[in-house]
Amino acid sequence: MTNFYLGIGSNKDRQHNISSCLRILRNSFRDIDISSVYQSPAFGFVGADFYNFVVRVGSHFTPREMKLWLQKIEDQHGRDRNQPRYSDRTLDIDLLLVDDCIINDGIIEVPRCEIFKRDYVLRPLCDLAPELVHPVVKKRLTDLWQAFEGERSARLVTTFQLHL
């Protein structure tokens, strides 16, 4: 069984899209953990704030199979792939880590470089698996979070209600 760490975000109908995504994940995987949800400003464009969180799922999928499966979920939620990279999203699901794999084949990039750059990625990832060691830099996620020098604008969403 492979552990997949997924970064999930939405800034369009975010409560509905995140709850719907989580229902699909819970119905598809028995082995699943979910971080807290964080709210952060849109990055790279002017738009509504995002809700972001991380999910760990255990699966027998290959990384490529998982990526394709996740893209189908995004598409089911109205993801428009013709939009600029930095734009509003109904649902964005990124493979952040896949066990201790290092892949950069033009289709899949794990670990994702955003782990080091964005607090809304690193913080929930660290919440979920603080002792996990990043496969490239060989440091625990908790140590990476403590050393994080980027902007810390993500705020814990204490009022978020999952509708599963």
C-alpha positions in Angstrom: 0.0 0.0 0.0 1.3 3.5 -1.0 0.7 6.6 1.0 -0.5 9.6 -1.1 -0.5 13.1 0.5 -3.0 15.3 -1.4 -3.2 19.0 -1.2 -6.8 20.1 -1.8 -8.1 23.6 -2.3 -11.1 25.5 -3.5 -12.2 29.2 -3.7 -15.5 28.7 -5.7 -18.4 27.3 -3.8 -15.6 26.0 -1.5 -17.8 24.5 1.3 -19.7 22.4 -1.2 -16.8 21.4 -3.4 -14.5 20.4 -0.5 -17.3 18.4 1.2 -18.1 16.6 -2.1 -14.5 15.8 -2.7 -14.1 14.4 0.8 -17.2 12.2 0.4 -15.7 10.7 -2.8 -12.3 10.1 -1.0 -14.0 8.5 2.0 -16.1 6.3 -0.2 -13.1 5.3 -2.3 -10.4 4.6 0.4 -10.6 2.9 3.7 -7.2 4.2 4.9 -7.6 8.0 5.1 -6.5 10.9 7.3 -7.6 14.6 7.0 -5.8 17.7 8.2 -7.5 20.8 9.5 -8.8 23.3 7.0 -7.0 26.6 6.4 -8.2 29.8 4.7 -5.7 31.7 2.7 -5.7 34.6 0.2 -5.7 33.8 -3.5 -2.1 33.5 -4.7 -1.0 35.0 -8.0 -4.3 36.7 -8.8 -7.1 38.7 -7.2 -9.9 36.4 -6.1 -11.8 35.0 -3.2 -9.9 33.3 -0.4 -9.2 29.6 -0.7 -9.9 26.8 1.7 -6.9 24.4 1.8 -6.2 21.2 3.5 -4.2 17.9 3.1 -5.5 14.3 2.9 -3.5 11.2 3.3 -4.9 8.1 1.5 -3.5 4.6 1.4 -3.9 3.0 -2.0 -2.6 0.4 -4.4 -2.7 3.0 -7.3 0.5 4.0 -9.0 1.2 7.7 -8.9 0.1 8.1 -12.5 -3.2 6.2 -11.8 -3.8 8.4 -8.8 -3.1 11.6 -10.7 -5.5 10.6 -13.5 -8.2 9.6 -10.9 -7.8 12.9 -9.1 -8.2 14.9 -12.3 -11.5 13.1 -12.9 -12.7 14.3 -9.6 -11.6 17.9 -10.4 -13.4 17.6 -13.7 -16.6 16.4 -12.0 -16.5 19.5 -9.9 -16.3 21.8 -13.0 -12.5 22.4 -13.1 -11.7 24.5 -16.2 -8.3 23.5 -17.4 -8.2 26.3 -20.0 -7.9 28.9 -17.2 -4.5 30.5 -16.3 -2.5 28.6 -13.7 -3.3 31.2 -11.1 -7.1 31.6 -11.2 -10.2 30.7 -9.3 -10.8 27.0 -8.7 -13.8 24.9 -8.0 -11.4 22.2 -6.9 -7.7 21.7 -7.1 -6.1 18.5 -6.0 -2.3 18.1 -6.1 -0.1 15.1 -5.3 2.3 16.5 -2.7 4.1 13.4 -1.5 4.0 9.7 -2.5 5.7 7.8 0.3 9.4 8.5 -0.2 9.2 8.7 -4.0 10.9 11.3 -6.1 9.3 11.8 -9.5 9.6 14.5 -12.0 8.7 13.1 -15.4 6.9 16.1 -16.9 3.6 14.8 -15.8 4.1 14.1 -12.1 6.2 16.1 -9.8 6.6 14.7 -6.3 7.5 16.0 -3.9 5.8 19.2 -5.0 7.9 22.3 -4.7 5.0 24.2 -3.2 5.6 22.4 0.0 8.5 24.7 0.7 6.9 27.9 -0.7 3.3 28.0 0.5 2.2 27.9 4.2 -1.3 26.7 3.1 0.5 23.5 1.8 3.2 23.0 4.5 1.1 23.8 7.5 -1.7 21.3 7.0 0.8 18.7 5.7 2.8 19.2 8.9 -0.4 19.0 11.0 -1.2 15.7 9.5 2.3 14.0 9.5 4.8 16.1 11.5 7.3 13.3 11.7 7.2 12.4 8.0 10.6 13.0 6.4 10.7 14.9 3.1 12.4 12.6 0.6 14.7 15.2 -1.0 15.9 17.4 1.9 15.7 14.5 4.5 14.1 16.7 7.2 10.9 16.2 9.2 7.9 18.2 8.1 7.8 19.7 11.6 11.3 21.0 11.2 10.5 22.4 7.8 7.5 24.2 9.2 9.6 25.7 12.1 12.2 26.9 9.6 9.5 28.2 7.1 10.5 31.8 6.0 7.6 32.5 3.7 4.5 34.5 4.4 2.3 32.9 7.1 -1.1 34.1 6.0 -3.1 30.8 6.2 -5.6 30.8 9.1 -7.2 27.9 10.7 -10.9 27.7 9.8 -12.7 26.9 13.0 -16.2 27.2 11.6 -15.8 24.8 8.7 -18.5 22.2 8.7 -18.0 19.1 6.5 -21.2 17.9 4.9 -20.5 14.2 4.4 
